[in-house]
Amino acid sequence: MATLTLVSLLNFVSGDFCASRDKGVDILKSVLLAYSRANDRWGGDNVRRVITNAPALEVAAIATVAARCPQHL
């Protein structure tokens, strides 16, 4: 399995987040569902490692979502 990076994590999570928001799911549930799916795919330890070591995570996450589905920000 490839090493999980911040970019790959945010791309995966933002896709799920945007898909949930398109279905009318609220923001918090959309974030939690996307995070849960990332845990299923890469394992909780890997996801937590990337999140813990990510500089400016909030900025990177917002930028990723803004690029994919700006209408949901």
C-alpha positions in Angstrom: 0.0 0.0 0.0 1.2 3.5 -0.8 2.2 5.8 2.0 -0.6 8.1 3.0 0.2 11.8 2.6 -1.7 14.9 3.5 -2.5 15.6 -0.1 -3.9 12.1 -0.7 -5.9 12.2 2.5 -7.4 15.6 1.8 -8.3 14.7 -1.8 -10.1 11.5 -0.6 -11.9 13.2 2.3 -12.9 16.2 0.3 -14.5 14.0 -2.3 -16.6 12.2 0.3 -17.4 15.5 2.0 -18.6 17.1 -1.2 -20.7 14.0 -2.1 -22.4 14.1 1.3 -23.0 17.8 1.1 -24.5 17.4 -2.4 -27.0 15.0 -0.8 -28.0 17.5 1.8 -26.1 16.0 4.7 -25.1 18.7 7.2 -21.5 19.8 7.5 -20.5 18.0 10.7 -22.0 14.7 9.6 -20.3 15.1 6.2 -16.9 15.7 7.8 -17.3 12.7 10.2 -18.5 10.4 7.5 -15.6 11.3 5.3 -13.1 10.9 8.1 -14.6 7.5 9.0 -14.2 6.4 5.3 -10.6 7.5 5.3 -10.0 5.4 8.5 -11.6 2.4 6.7 -9.3 2.9 3.7 -6.0 3.7 5.3 -6.4 2.7 8.9 -6.9 4.9 11.9 -3.2 5.0 12.9 -2.1 6.3 9.4 -4.9 8.9 9.3 -4.1 10.2 12.8 -0.4 10.3 11.9 -1.0 12.5 8.9 -3.4 14.8 10.8 -1.1 15.1 13.8 2.0 16.0 11.6 0.2 18.3 9.2 1.2 21.9 9.3 -1.7 24.4 8.7 -4.2 21.5 8.3 -7.2 23.9 8.4 -5.9 26.0 5.5 -5.0 23.0 3.4 -8.4 21.4 4.1 -10.4 24.5 3.2 -8.4 25.0 0.0 -9.0 21.4 -1.0 -12.8 21.7 -0.5 -12.8 25.1 -2.1 -11.3 23.6 -5.2 -13.8 20.7 -5.3 -17.1 22.1 -4.1 -16.9 25.8 -3.2 -20.7 26.0 -3.0 -20.5 24.1 0.2 -18.3 26.4 2.1 
